[in-house]
């Protein structure tokens, strides 16, 4: 299968991590899926992703000591494949796995995804459980020297053994049977090691064999720019930052990262700015709160993510979304950039401002985003000559244009405004 047919535009959806951490259960997933179907689906939001440790018993029960309980009890089949914990996902009993939950999500017109860790469960290697289609065991293909530094659940695979590929093949075969549409693989993206690169390739091969289009997302970041060709060839999206939270300094940092990756956005291949920490977050971390980002900071995040064409994954508890946040997430003219723009690039940036531009697929439409990175109101603008030179476009001089700011819907005479601290404006310029 051609991976670029899996995600022709940047994936948009919801992921359980920012609110639930390791504690998400079946009812949480259903509640958020139902909300998305009713309120967000028509704007392009469609993926529902169950994040980390859905296979673990007692996940989150010792949060004061551990985020991930060392060598905790997990649910697993005879082929060393992790299964949903039936205490948290009761529809998974009797070998059904995530199939019933995926069926529910699909019934709403949405798509279903799961998080996995690179490699094979450590407990499988210790017990010597089997590998489907082979006479080898987990202990034969586990690489005990390849260990995630922050999660104790897995060993990496011995990539030199063909049975390691057979294991990943069996995983994707199982996920295809369940009806999984999206796999987020963790502990694989930011490490400059041949084993990580080979496991990315093995995951891609396994997806190609499974008979189902499954989007492959790689974490954590920051991804390595010298490995861009690997991500682009074998994955659909890859994290370009570590976990991004509701802190303005995290947002400012993304202007550097997006500039580094701006030439690597293409159909089916998306550098990923990470999840959107809006609304209510943090319950699973025992720090439930409304996002610390101001509305102006949230506008800046959405503006950068959309003009850059990052995947959009919400982290909030959707059932608690307030009207102001939902309005930010459903601005059709802003979201339009994800599907109908290209060539985004940073025109300039300093400590106080940043300017991004892109061109709409429709002829004669240009987007300009102005960001106030400073600590007080600032008059920001873009000179028409600078814009024309940057984009190699002359139409701004050759004909009259209409300038509309997409967050407010207001018309402007030029590309300038007095912008509040940490705020942004997103202009659409087109021929009259």
N, C-alpha and C positions, 0 to 999 in steps of 0.2 A: 504494500500500500504506500501511496505517496503521502507523507506526513503533512504536506502543505494543504491537503484537502480536508484535514481535520479541523482547522481553525483559520478560515479565510480572512477573518477579522479578529482583533484582540478579544480573547475570552472575557466575558463579564459574568460575575456571579457572587456567591457568598461562601465564606469559609468559616468554620466553627472556632478557629484558634483564638482570635483576639478576645472573645467573650468567655468561652468555655475552657480554654486550654485543653487538658486531658480528660475533662469530665463530661463531655457531650454524650447524650444518649438518644435513643430513637425518637422519643417524643419531641425533644428539642429540634431535631432535624425536620421532623414533620411540620412542626409549628412554623419554623422559618421558611420552609419550602412553600407552605400554604400562603404565607404573607407575600413571598416573592411572586408567586403566581398571580395573586390578586392585585398587587400594587406596583410591581416593578417589571414584570415580564414584558409588557408591551413596549418598554423602553430599551429592551435588549438584554436585560439581566436574565441569565438562564441556568447557570451552574450552581449546584448545591454540593459542597465539598465537606466530607467528614475528615477532620484533621487528626492529629497524632494520637496514637495509643488506643484506638477503638477496639483492640484485641485484649486489652489489659483489664484484669480484675483489680478493684480497689484503686483505680487511677485517681489521683488527686487527694486521696485520703490521708496522705502524709506530706501535704504541701509545705508545711513549716520546715520539713527536713529535706525533701526532694521534690523536684519537678517530675522526675521519672524514677520510680522506685527500683532500686537495683535488684535484678533477678526476681522481679515480681511474677506472680502467676499470670499466664497468658492462655488464650484459647488457640489451639493449633490442630491441624489434621495430620493424618499418617504420612503425608508427603511433605512435611515441614513447612506448610503454608499457614500463616496466621489467619484466624477467623474472627468475626465479631464476637465480643464478649456477650454471652446470652443474658447476663444480668442487666446489661445496659441496652442491648438490642434484642428484645425477646422474640422478634419475628425470625431471627437467624437460627433458631433451634433446629435440630434434626438435619443438619447439614445444608440448610437453605442459604446460609451466609447472608450477604447483602441483597440477594435477589428480591425478596419482598419489599425492602425499603426502596431499592432502585425502581421497582415497578410502581410504587406509590409516587415517587418523584416524577417519573415519566408520565404518569396519568395526569399530572398537572401541566404537562407540556414543557417540562424542564429537563435538565440533564444532571446526571449523578456522578460524583467524583469522590475519591478517597486519597488519603495521604499514606505513603509507605516509607520505610527506611531502607536505604541501600543494604543489600546483602541478605543474610539468612539468620533466623533467630539463634542466639547463642544456646538457648536451651535445647534446640534441635540438634546442634552439634554435640552438646554434652550427652544427650540421650541416644544419639546415633539413629535418628528417625530417617525415613526413606526419601528418595527423590523420584518423582513420578517418571516412569518410562525408562528407568535405569536400575542397575543393581548396586548403585552406590548409595551412601548415606550422607546426611548433612555434615558429618565430621570429615568425610572425604573431600568435600569441596569448600569448606569454610577456611578462610584465611584469618587465623587467630591473631595475626599481627596487624590486621586492618580493622581498627576499632574506632567508632565514633567518639570524639572527645567529650560530648555532652549528653549522649543518650546511651544507656547500657544494654539495649535490647538485642543488638545485632553484631555479627561478624560480617566483614566483607567477604566476597567470594574469591576463590582461587581462579582467576580469569584464564589461566592456561589450560583448564580442564573443560572438556566439552560438556561434561555433566553440569557445570555451572550454568552454561547456556540453557540446558534442559530445565534447570530449576526456574530460571526467569521465564522460559516458555510456559512452564506449568502455571506460574503465577498469572500471566496474562490470559492464558486459556481459562483459568478460574474466573478472573475478573470479567472476561467477555461473557461467560455463562451467567454471571450475576447481572450483567447489563451496565457495567461501569463505562462512563464516557470520558473520564478525566482521571489521570494519575499524577499526583504530586510526589515525586521521589526526593527524599531529603538525604543529607549527608553525602552529597555527590557533586555539588556544583562548584564550590570555591576551592577545591583542593587540587594543586598542580601535581597530580600523580597519575602514572599510567593506569593504575588499577581503577581509579574513578572514571577516567576517559573510556576505558574498555567496558566498564559496567554501563555507562550511558549507551554505548553502541549495542551492548547485549540487550538492554531494555528496548531499544528501537527495533532490533531484530525480532524480539518476542512479540511486540505489538504488531509488526508486519505479518507475523504468522497467525495471529489469533482470530482473524476474520472480523474484527470489530474496529471501527475508527475510535481510537483512544488518544486524547490529547496528552502529551507528555510534558510535564512541568518540572523543572529542576530547582532544587534548593539545597542549602541556603546560599546566600550571597556574601560578599560580592563575587560575582562571576569574574573569570580571568579573561581579559581582553585578548590575550594571545591564543586563547582557546575558542574564540568566537566561531571559527569554522566548524568546530565539533558541535557546539550548541545548535548552530544554524542547520547543520546537516542531519542531526539525529534527534533534535527536540523541537518543541513548539514554543516554549517560553522558558526563561531562565532568570533567576533572581540576580539583580545587579547591586543589591544592598543586603546587609544583615537585617534582622527583624526591625521593621520600621514602626515606631510608636508615635504617640500623640505629643510630640515635642518639636517645636519650631526648628531647632537646630538639625533634626533629622530631615526636615523638608529642605532646608537650605543646602544640605549636603547632596541632595539629589540633583541639583543643577550641574554639579561636576560630573556625577555619574551618568546623567543623561547625555551630556556633551560627549563623553567618551564613547557611548554606545549609539549615538544618533545615526550613524551610517550602517547600522546592522539591523534595522527594522525593515521587515519585508513580509510579504504574504505568507502566513503560516509560521513566521519566526519573529518572536517578540521579546526583547529585553524587558524584564519584569521589575517594576518599581516597588513591588510588594503590596501588601494589603492596605486597605483604606481604613484608618483607625478613627472613624466617625461614630457618633451616637453613643450608646452604652456599651462599654467594654470592660474586661478585666475580672469578671466574676470568678472564673476558674483559678485566677491568680490570687484570689481573696482580696482584690483591690477594685471592686466594682465601682465604676465612676462614669460620669459623662465625659466625653473626650475633652482633653485639655486644650485642644486647638480652637482658636477663635473662629468665628464665621469667615472673617477675611483670610485666615490661614487655610481654612478648608477650601475656599474658593481658589486660592493659589495652588493647593495640591491638585484639585480636580482639573484646573487649567493646564498645569504641567503634564499630568498623566495623560490627558486627552490630546493635547497637541503633539506630544511625543509618541502617542499611540501605545502606551503600556496596557497590558491586561488590567482589568478593574475587578478586584476582589474585595468585597465588603467584609469587615470584621465585626460589625455591630450585631447586637441582638435585634433582629429585624422587627420583632413584635413590639419593641419599645421605641421605634423610630419616631422622632417628633416631626412636625410638619416642615419646619425650616430645613432640617437635614434631608428629608425626602425630596424637597424641592431642589436641593443641590444635585441630587442623584438622578433626577428625572428631567433635566433641561435638555430637550431633544436637539436644540441647535448646537449645544456644546458637545453632546455625545455623538453628533453627526461626524465630528472629526475622526472618530475611531474608524469609521468605515469609508470615509470619502475625503481623505487628505493624505498627503505623502510628502516626503522630503523635509521633515521637520529638522530644524537646526537652531543652535543658539547663535544669535547675531552678535550679542555682546553681553558681558557680565562683569560686575565689580562688586564691592562689598555692599553697595546700596541699591543696585538694580540688576535685572536680567531681562533680556528681550529674546523671544523665540518667534520663529516664523515657520509657516508651512503653506502648501498650495493645495487647493481642492482639486479632486479628480475632474470636476467640471471645469471647462476652460474659463480662464479669467477671474478666478476667485483666489484671494490670498487671505491667510490668517496671520494676525500679529498678536502676540501676548506680551503685555508689559507687567513686570513683577516688581513691587517695591519691597526690597529686602531690608530696608532701613528701619529705624525705630521711631519715625515720625512721618506725617504726611509729606508727600513729594510729588512735584510736577514732573511726570515722565512723558517722553514722546519719542517718536521715530521719524527721522527725516526721510522724505519720499525718495530722494536721490540715493540715500543709504540703502533703502529697501529695494529699489530697482536694481542697484548694482549687486546686491547680495543674491537676488533671485533671478537675475538676468531677464527681467521683465520690463517692457516699456509701456504697457497699457495704462499705467497710472498717469503718464504724461499725455498719452495719445487720446484719451477720452475721459469724460466725466465719470466719477465713481460714487458709489454709495458706501458709507462707512457706518456699520452697526456694531455696537458692543453687545455681545451675546448673553451676558449675565443679566443685564438690565433691560435689553431690548431697545435702548436709546440710540438715536442717530447722532453722529458726530460730524463736524466739519473737517477734522484732521485726526491723526493718530496720536492723541495726547489726552492726558487727564491728570487731575490731582488725586492721587491714590493713597489710601490709608496705609499705615505701617503693616507690613506682611501681607498686603492685599494684592490683587491682580485685576487686570482688564483684558478681555479677549475680544479682539476686533475682527470683523469680517469685512473685507474690502472687495467690491465687485463692480463691474461695468454697469452703468445705468442702461 
